[in-house]
Amino acid sequence: MFLNVTKRRNKKLIQAGVMLHQSGVIPPNTYVIDLDILQENVEALAKVASEHDFQLYFMSKQLGRLPYIGHFIAQHGIKKTVAVDFDEAKTLADGGVEIGNVGHLVQPGKNQWPEVLSWNPEVVTLFSFDRALQLSVAAEKVGKVQEVILKVFRPTDLIYPGQEGGFLLSQLAGEVLRLKNLPGIRVVGVTTFPNFQLATDKTKMEPTTNFETLLEAKKVLEDNGVAARHVNGPSATSCETIPFLAEHGVTHGEPGHALTGTTPLHAYRDLAEKPAMAYVTEVSHEDQDHYYVIGGGYYGRSNLTGCLVGHDVESIMDQFVPAFEPSPEAIDYYGAIEKPTEFSISAGDTAVFSFRTQVFVTRGHIALVKGIQSGRPELVHFERKW
């Protein structure tokens, strides 16, 4: 999906992946993250956010939930993270990363609230009165009042499978009155997801009906005596979308794919953020129909088109091979690629992909590399997934 963009805008990342793999510094099935470009992307996002009085929490799940990355991003302008579930929050908090928002998309379990509170999150996202009550009781026991935001939705909104739930907009006013009676929490805002989707002409990101729901929910809070000072509009948060969000009264966003230049729109337009991640693996074997590359890092909605294959940093740039997404019913032990007719490849050659991913749900290793842009790539952190 992003291979042509990466080849054009960050050729050095591809070449560094080949060099690191061929020299044995990284194994097959490794996501290589270009820290030079990641830094540029974070700084660009932070600058645009500052210009629009807009607050950002960085999303780490696409990058593998590494405290090292969390600290790196914080050093370059986005201080706090959003953790979509308890496990991510714990990994980051135990590593010293500040938690901005936890609970969206996954609510902590009933016995996990005390530990959540120990991290001092800026806000907790809640889906229901029952979870609010659990959090309130836990907060009272430690003498805290935890600020919370409410996930809201309408039945007509765009909801991805597995992400259902929240407060119905039509019932929100009554729920707010109930929540006001819980002494351990304070409602300060609302959120929903996704607020953007790629336009059919692929030239822009356009707001979903969820965005209308978000703004209406803000008004419901204000009509019921709640100052909605935290209006969180995640999905495709980038330098491109932040001005629009801020103009419409949204206060917070959660860049994830923008950190690596891989939102859907980045595949079709050159935006401020550049490609900062590639998947590097190795040709394993062949049969009559295909070559096969070592897998483990594929993602079910990657929209991959193919890969660059070879063992030389220069010639590989012209050696594209179409690839096939593994079936979601199968374990991705291998990935299949076409047999080239214009050049030869061998077992042990490097295969470099660039596609949409969520590293945390894969078995891919993670290599954090600095110096790529200066021509002196140096592996500074390697995270094995076994």
N, C-alpha and C positions, 0 to 999 in steps of 0.2 A: 504493500500500500504506500509506503514511504521511501521505497528504494531509490526511485529516480530523483526524488527531492534530496535525499541524503547524498547520493552520488554527485549532485550538482552543487549543493550548499555545504556539504561537509565531507568531501572526498578523503580528507586526512583521517577521519574516524574509520572509514572502511579499511584504509591501508594499515592503520594501526592494529585493527582487529586481525588482519592477515599476518602481520609481523609477530604479534604477541602469540598467536596460535601456532604458527609455523616454528617459532623458536621454543615452544613448550612452556611459555610463561603462563598461558591460560589453557585450560582443557576445552574440548568440544562442549557444546551446550552451555555457553556463557553469554550473558548480556554484558556488553561493554558500554559503560557510561563515560562520556567525555566530560570531565569535570570543568575543562576550560569553557566549553559552550554552555554547560549547565549553569555555571557562574554568570555568564552573560545573560542568559535567559532569566534567571532569578532577579538580577539587578534591573533588567528591563521591566519586569512585572512590578517590582517594588517601586520603581520610579513612576510608572503610570498610575499605580494605586495612590501614591502620595499626592500626585497632582490632582487627583479627584477625591481626596479625603475618603479613601476607600480602604477597608481592612482586608488582609489576606491571611488565610491559613493554608499552608502547603499540604498537599496530599502525597503521602509516601507509598501507598500500596502499589502503584504502578512501577515504582523503583525498588520494591522489595522490602520496604519497612525497615531500613537500616538506620540505627542511631547515628552512624558516621555521616550518612547523607543528611539526616536531620540537622546535625550541628553545622554541616557545610552550608546548607540552605539558610539557616539562621544567621550565620556569619555574613551572608551576602544580601540580607534585606528582608527576609520573611521569617519572623521570629518564632511563630508558633505553628503547630501542626493540627490538622483535623484527623482524628482516628476513627475509621468506620466501624470498628468493633473493639471489644475489650482487649483481645489479644494484641492487636496492633498498638493500642494505647499503652499497654503494659510494657511491651518491648521498647517503645520509644521513651516512655517515662522512666523506666529502669535505667535507660541509657542517658538520662539527663536532659531529654528534649522536652520543651515546654508544651503542654497540651492546651490547645485553644478550644477545640470542640470534640466531644466524644458522644457516641450514641447514634450517629447517622452515618451509616445505614443500619447498623445492628445494635439493638438495645442490650446493655449489660444484663447479666443474670441477677436474680433477686439477692443472692448472697455476695455479689461483687460490688455493690454500691459503696461499702466502706473503703475499699481500695481505690475505687474511682475518685472518691472525695479526697483521698490522701494525695492525689496528684495535683490538686488545686486547679481543675480545668476552668477556663474562662466561662464556658457554657456547657451544658449537657443538653442534647437533643432528646425530646420525649415524644413517644408515639401514642400514649394512652394515659388515662387517669390512674390506672392500676400501677404503672411504672412510676408515675409521679408520686404516688403515695409511698411506694417503697423507698424512693430516693429521699423524700421528705423525712421519713422516720429515721433513716440512716444519718441524715444531716443533723437532725435534732440531737441525736446521741452524741455527736462530736461538737455541738455548739455552732453549727454553720447554717447559713442560708445560701443555698446553691442557686445561681442564676441559670435559667433554662430557656430554651427556645422550643417551639412546638412544630413538629412536622405536620403539614396540612395537605389536604387533597380534595378534589371533587371526583366523582365516579367517571367523568368524561376526560380526566387528565391522562397524560401519557405516563404509564407506570410500567417499568421493566419487570419481567417475571422474577420473582424472588425478592422484590423490593416493595411489596404491598404493605399498607398500614399507615397509621397516622390519625389525626383528628379530621373528621369530615367538616368541610367549611360550613355546611348548613347547620352543624351542631356546635360550632366553635364558641359562639357567645355563651351558651350555657355551660360549656366545659371550662371556659375561662373563669366564670363565677365560682365554680367548684374548686378550681386550682388555687384561687385566691385564699381559700380557707386552709391551705396546707402551709404550716409555719416554716417548714424546712426548705422551701423553694421560693423563687421569685421569677415569674414569667417576664421576660424582657424582649421577646421577639418570636419570629416565625421563620420557617424554611420549607422548601419543597425541592423535588428533583425528578426529572431534569428540566432546567429552565430554558435550554437551547437545544436545537437540533439543526443538522445541516440542511440548508435549503435545497430544493429539488434541482435547482440549476447549479448547485455546488459553488456558488460565488460568495456566500455569506452564511453566518449562523443566524437563525431566526428564532424568536421566542416561541415557546410552546404555550399551550393553554395553562400549564402549570404556573407560568409566570404571572398570568392574570390572577390565578388563585392566590399566589403569594401576595400580590398587592392588595387584593380584597381582604385577605386574612389580616394584613397589617391594619387596615381600616377597622376591622372588627375589634381587634385589640384596643385600638385607640378609642373607639366608641364605648368601650367597656372599662375605661379608666386605666388602661395599661399603656405606658409609654413604650412604643415599639421601637427601641433604639438599636435593635439587632435584627436586620432583615437580610437573611442569608440566601443568596441565589446561585448555588453551585451548578456546574456542568459547563465544560468548555470555557472556564474562566481564563482569559488571556488578555494581552494588551489590546486585542481587537474588541473584546466584549466589555471590558471594565468601564469605559466611558458611557456606554449605553446603560449598564446596570446602575451606575451612580446617578445618571440623569433622571432615572425613574424611581429613585428613592431607596434603592438597595444599598446596604451598607457593608456587606461582607461577601467574599467569594473564596473559592477553594481550588486554586490551580493545581492540576495534577499532570495531565498530558501536555499542558503548555510548558511545563518545566523542561520537557524533552522535545518540544516542537512537534508533537504528534496528536494534536486535536484533529478531528475530521477535516476541518478547513485547511489545516497545514498541508494536506495531501494535494490541494488544488490551487492554493495561493501562497506566495511567499510572504509570511507574516514576520513580525518582529523576532519571534523566537525561532531558533534554528534547530535542526535535528541533532540530538545529543545522545542517542542510544542506538545500538545495532546488536543483532543476535548473531553470534559467531559459533559455527559448529563445523563438522568434518564429514567428508565423503567416507562412507563405510564400505559399501559393496554394491554390486549390480546384479540384475537378472536380465532376462531378454528384453524387458520393456523399459526399465528405469534404473537410474542410480538411486541410492538411498543414503541419506545423511543422518547422523546420530541426532536423536530427538531429546525431548524432555522439556523444551522451552516454548512449545507451541501453545497458542491461545485460541479458543474456539471462535472468536469473532475478529480474528486478526486481519482478514481480507488480504492475505499475502498474495503476491503475484508471481514471485520468483526470487532468485538469489544470484549473486555473483560468485563464481567458483574458480578456484585456481590456487597456486602457491606462490605467485609472484605479485608484488604490490602494484606494479604498473599494468601488467597484462590482464589482471583480474578485472580491471575497470571496464574492459570490453567483452567480458565473458559472462553474459547473462544467460540464465537457464530458467525456463518456466518451472514453477513448483505447484504442488497440490496440497491443499489444506487437509490434514488428517481428519478422518471421520470422527465426529464427537462421540461415537459409540466405541471408539478404539483408544487404547493407551498409545501415546505418541512415542513409542520406542524409536521409531524412525520417521523421517519425512521423505516423501518421494519427489524426485525431480526428473525432468526429461533428459534424455541422452542428447548431448549437443552434436551437431553435424559439422560445425565449422571449426571446432577445436577439440582437443582431447582432455579428459580429466582422469584422475587416478585416485585410488583409495589413499586417504591421508590429506587430500587437498582441502583447503579451507572453503566453507560456504558461508557467505555473509548475507543475512536477511535484514530488512527493516520493515516492521509491520506493527500494527496496533496491538498492544499487549497489556496484561496486568501481571507483572512479574510474580506477585505474591501467590498466585494460584498455579504457578508452574513449578517444575523441578529444575529450572535453569539456575546456574551459578551467576554471581554478579561480580564484575570486575570494575573497580573505580580507577580511572586512569587520568592522570594529569600530564600536561606537556604535549598533548597531541597536536595542538595548533602551532607549537613552536618546532615541531618535528622531532621532539625528544620524549616520546611516550614513556611514562613511568607508572607502573602498577602501585597504587598506594593502599589499596584495601581489596581483599578478595573474600567473598562470602560463599562458602560451599553449601549446597542444598542436599545434605544427606545426613 
